[in-house]
Amino acid sequence: MTEAKKDEMAGTEQPFVEHLKELRDRLLYCIYGLVAAGILLAIFPGPSGLIDWISKPIMAHMPPGAKLIATGVFSPFFVPLKVLMMGAFLLALPWVLYQLWMFVAPGLYKHEKLFALPLIMFGSLLAYTGLAFVQFFVLDKMFAFIQNFTPANVAATPDIASYVESILSLYIAFALAFQVPIVVMLLTRFNIVTIQQLKDFRGYFIVVAFVIAAVVTPPDVISQLALAIPMCILYEVGLFASKFYTKFSKKPEEAEAESKPT
């Protein structure tokens, strides 16, 4: 067996029990990471600090001295706890994905590792970018737009539980929507569609992007445009990246076949 073939067959089979033990260990490592991230955030900035941070976009457009209210009996306890858990998960996300990678990597061939690891890293970066985009741009513009329609005799003091629920849904929507390049790259990598077919579908995707934005975002123009336009841009990014990614992650026999003269 050649050296290249040995390298290609780097994935090794393990008994089923060994797989279960490995899975248990990786899940425990994930839990340890989540607990450590939760403890870190509980110490600094703390649950109150997290609430203050995520409420900055709406507080900037409320009257001076106004505060968010808690209408539920247990909201002052459960809402900060929910935010703390979400923050811990986001902080530990790279660690969780690393444990997932360490679990599946021993069973992958070399060419599979070449396309799996970059996708995990790129997908994480896109998710964080989507979250930052919501926090630092979308929420500020959205609440400024909404406050302009608030009558002068109406006190805009939202409930903290409904506010957190609303922005968490936006965080999830944008984090998922920013995965468009990953979906495009996978579709082309596994030959489900070609790059040319995706280019021809470009006009339809624009319509799909605006429909998705209208469904998953609040009924204001700002947040809908803020989701639909980046999705269209990221679609083009996925088309551009697919050209290089498909070549980079080909199987050895595929690359060898293409290199042979016809």
N, C-alpha and C positions, 0 to 999 in steps of 0.2 A: 504494500500500500504506500503510495507516495506521501511526501510530507504535507502537501497541500490537501490531500484527501483526509489525512489524519486530523488536520486542523479543521476541516469542514465537519468532521464527525466528532467534534469536541463535546457535544451533548451526550451525557451518559444516563442510562436507565437506572432507577433506584427502586427498591421494593416499596410496595404500597405503604407499609407502616412507616418507612423512612420519610416518605412524602408527608404523611400526617404529622410526624414529629417536627419536620421542617416547617410545615404550615403553622403548627402550634407556636413554635419559637418565633416565627416572623410576626404572628398576630400579637404575641406578648411584647415584642419589641415595639410594635405600633402603639400598643396601649401605654407602654412606658414613655414613649415619646409624647403622646397626647397628654398624659398626666404631668410630665415635666413642663410642657408648654403651658398647660393650665395653671400650674403653680407659679410659673414665671410671670404670666399675665396677671394672676391674682395679687402678686407682690407689687408689680409695676406694669402698667399704670393702675391696676386694680379694676374691679367691675365698674365703679363709678367713673373712673377715668376713661374706660372704653365707651360707656354711655355718653360721656361728654364729647368724646371724639366723633362718634358716629352721628351725634345730634347737631354738630356744628353747621352742616348745610342748611338745616331748617331754622336753627336758632338765629342765623345771620339775617333771616327775612321775617322774624317775628318782632313785635314791638319791644322796646327796651324794658327790661325787667320781667318779661313774660317767660313762662316755663312750661315744659311739657307736663302733663298731668297723668296720674295713675288712677284709673277708675276701678280697676279690679282690686279685691282685697289682698291677693297675694302677688300682684304685679310688681311691687317694689322689690320683691325677692326673686321671683322667677324670671323676670325680664333681664336683669343684669346677669343672672346665671346662664340664661340662654345665649346672651351675647358673649359671655366668657367662653362657653363651650365652642361656639362658632369661631371665635378668635383663636382658640387653642388648636382647632382643626386646621385652620388656614396657616397658622405658624408652623405646625408640624407636617404640613402637606409634603414638602420635599422629603422628609424622613419616611413618611408612610409610602410614598412612591418608590423610594430607595429600597425599602423592605420588600415591596412587590417585585421590584426588579431582581433582587437577590434570590427570591423564591423561584422565579421562572427562568432566570439566566442559565443555570446549569443544564437545563434541558433544551436550550436553543443552539442551533448551528451558528456558525460565524456570521453568515450573511443575515440571519434573523436578528442577531444582536446588533448588527449595523443599522437596521431600520427601526428596531424597538427602542433602544436607548435614546436616540435623538428625538423620537416622537414624545417620549415621556418628559424629557427636559423642555422641549419646545411647547408642549401642551401646558406644562406648569407655568412657564413664562407667560403664555397667552392668557391663562386664567388670572394670574396676578395683574396683568395689564388691564383686563376687563374690570376687575374689582377696583383698581386705582382710578380707572376712567369714570366709574360710577361715583366714587367718593369725591373726587376732586373736580368733576365737571358736570356730570349729568344731574346729580341731586341739587347742586347750587342753581343751575339754570331752570330745572323743573320747578323748584319751590319759588323762585323769583317769578316765574310765569303764573303759577297758581295764586300767589299772593296778590298779584295785580287784579285778579277777579274777585277777591274777597271784599264784600261790602264794608263800608266804614263802620257800621253799627254791629258788625259781627266780630267777636273775639276769637282769633284763630289760635286755639290752644289744644293741639292734638293729644290724643292718648298715647302714652309711651309704648304700650303693647302693640297697638295698631301701627304705629310708626315703625317700630323695629320689624314687625312682620312684613310691612310693605317694602322696606329697603332691603331686607334679606331676600325677598323674592326677586328684586332687581339685581342684587349681587349674583344670585344663581343664574338668572336669565343672561346676564352679560358674560359671566364666566363661561357658560355653555356656548353662547353665540360666538364668542371669540375663538372657539375651537374649529371654525369653518375651514381654515387651512389644513388642519389635521385630517378632517373628513375628506377634503379634496385629494390630499396626498395618498390616503389609504385607498380611495376609489381608483386612482390611477395606478398605484403600486400593485394592486391585485387584479389589474386588467378588467375591472368591472365596467369602467368607461374609459375612453381615451381623452387625452388633453384637448384634442380638437372638438370632441363631442361636448365637453364642458365649456369650451369657448362658445360653441353654438348655443348652449343653454344659458349663456350669460344674461340675455334679456329676460328670460323666464325667472332666473334666480333673483333679479332685482325686484320683480313682483312678489316672489315668495318672501324675500327679506322684509318688505314693507308689510306684508300680511302678518308675518310672525311678530314684527314689532308692534303692530296694532293690537295683537292678541295678548302679549305677555307684558306690555308696559302700561302704565296708567294712561287714561284718556287725555293726554296732552301732546301737542305737536312736538315739543322739545325732546321729550324722552323717546318718542317714536323715531324721530329723525336721528337721534343720538345712537340708537341701536341699529337701524336699517342701513345707514350710510357706512359705519364701520364694517358691517357684515359684507357689503358690496366690495369694499376695499380689501378686506381679508380674503374674499373669494379670488380676487386678482393675485394676491400674495400666494395663495395656495396653488394657483395655476403656474406661477413663476417658479415656486419652490419644487413643484412636482417634476419639472424637467430634470433637475439635478438629483433629486431624491431617488427617483426611479432608477437612474443609472448607478447611483452610489450603492444601492441596496440589492442589486441583482444577485441571483444565485451564480456560483462560479461557472456552472455549465451554460447558463444563459449568456454571461459575459464572454465566455470562450466561443460560443456559437456565433455571437455577433461580431467577434473580432476576426473570424475566419473569412477569407475572401470568397465572394460568391462566384 
